[in-house]
Every structure is written in structure tokens, then in C-alpha cells.
Amino acid sequence: MEKLRVMELFGGIGSATQAFKKTKIPFEIVDYIEIDEFAVRSYNAMNNTNFEPQDITKWNKDIEVDFIMHGSPLSRF
Ligand SMILES: C[S@@+](CC[C@H](N)C(=O)[O-])C[C@H]1O[C@@H](n2cnc3c(N)ncnc32)[C@H](O)[C@@H]1O
């Protein structure tokens, strides 16, 4: 079975990724966008990944995703 290509926006420590793991659906996180470096460090530690902090307002990648999940801040986006 092919893995679902998932992207997490405003990922924080990655509660959406943790929840997705419980679905047992094979997936890979193709990108994770979070500006706070400490949250990114936590996410990487929990998911064995190597993401860098990224600002969504500057994000400009050309990638294919099947599923986007997010929990954006209410006031700005
Ligand atoms: C409501 S919280 C999401 C929490 C996340 N679902 C979790 O499990 O930790 C919103 C997140 O958006 C991040 N954020 C705010 N502005 C951002 C920006 N310009 N680019 C990327 N992330 C941003 C904040 O640092 C914060 O972690």
C-alpha cells in the first residue's frame, strides 16, 4: 500500500501527527511547518525527523501532498 503524503501546518509539537498515527493508515510527513524552534525540536524528537522552523507566510515549495492537516492560530490566519 502506498503511503499517504501528509503535510502538517502550524504543527506545534505535532498533535495532529500523533493522532494520525493512531489511524494505522500508512503515511509520511512530507512537510511540517512551524515557526517556533522549540516546538520544532520537540516534534523532531518525537517523530525522528529533521525539520527546520519555517514561516508559513514565506513557504513556497512545489510538493505533492494528499492530505493537509492544521491547527492555525485564530487571530492571524
Ligand atoms: C494553535 S497552535 C497549533 C498547535 C499544534 N496543533 C500542536 O499540536 O502543538 C498554532 C501554532 O502556529 C505556530 N505559528 C504561528 N505563526 C506561524 C507562522 N507564521 N508560521 C508557522 N507557524 C506559525 C505557532 O508557533 C503555534 O505552534
The ligand as a Tripos MOL2 file, in Angstrom:
@<TRIPOS>MOLECULE
LIG
   27    29     1     0     0
SMALL
NO_CHARGES

@<TRIPOS>ATOM
      1 C1         -2.8340   26.6310   17.7910 C.3       1 LIG1
      2 S1         -1.1060   26.2790   17.7350 S.3       1 LIG1
      3 C2         -1.0600   24.6760   16.9860 C.3       1 LIG1
      4 C3         -0.6940   23.6130   17.9690 C.3       1 LIG1
      5 C4         -0.4040   22.2710   17.3390 C.3       1 LIG1
      6 N1         -1.6080   21.7070   16.7380 N.3       1 LIG1
      7 C5          0.2250   21.3350   18.3550 C.2       1 LIG1
      8 O1         -0.1100   20.1520   18.3630 O.co2     1 LIG1
      9 O2          1.0960   21.7610   19.1320 O.co2     1 LIG1
     10 C6         -0.5550   27.3070   16.3880 C.3       1 LIG1
     11 C7          0.9150   27.1620   16.0270 C.3       1 LIG1
     12 O3          1.1720   28.0020   14.9060 O.3       1 LIG1
     13 C8          2.5130   28.4320   15.0140 C.3       1 LIG1
     14 N2          2.7020   29.6110   14.1350 N.ar      1 LIG1
     15 C9          2.3050   30.8920   14.3710 C.ar      1 LIG1
     16 N3          2.6510   31.6910   13.3570 N.ar      1 LIG1
     17 C10         3.2690   30.8900   12.4390 C.ar      1 LIG1
     18 C11         3.8680   31.1400   11.1730 C.ar      1 LIG1
     19 N4          3.8910   32.3750   10.6460 N.pl3     1 LIG1
     20 N5          4.4090   30.1090   10.5040 N.ar      1 LIG1
     21 C12         4.3850   28.8640   11.0320 C.ar      1 LIG1
     22 N6          3.8550   28.5630   12.2470 N.ar      1 LIG1
     23 C13         3.3040   29.5570   12.9320 C.ar      1 LIG1
     24 C14         2.6820   28.7200   16.4870 C.3       1 LIG1
     25 O4          4.0500   28.7370   16.8640 O.3       1 LIG1
     26 C15         1.8840   27.5750   17.1150 C.3       1 LIG1
     27 O5          2.7210   26.4860   17.4530 O.3       1 LIG1
@<TRIPOS>BOND
     1     1     2 1
     2     2     3 1
     3     2    10 1
     4     3     4 1
     5     4     5 1
     6     5     6 1
     7     5     7 1
     8     7     8 2
     9     7     9 1
    10    10    11 1
    11    11    12 1
    12    11    26 1
    13    12    13 1
    14    13    14 1
    15    13    24 1
    16    14    15 ar
    17    14    23 ar
    18    15    16 ar
    19    16    17 ar
    20    17    18 ar
    21    17    23 ar
    22    18    19 1
    23    18    20 ar
    24    20    21 ar
    25    21    22 ar
    26    22    23 ar
    27    24    25 1
    28    24    26 1
    29    26    27 1
@<TRIPOS>SUBSTRUCTURE
     1 LIG1         1 GROUP 0 **** ****
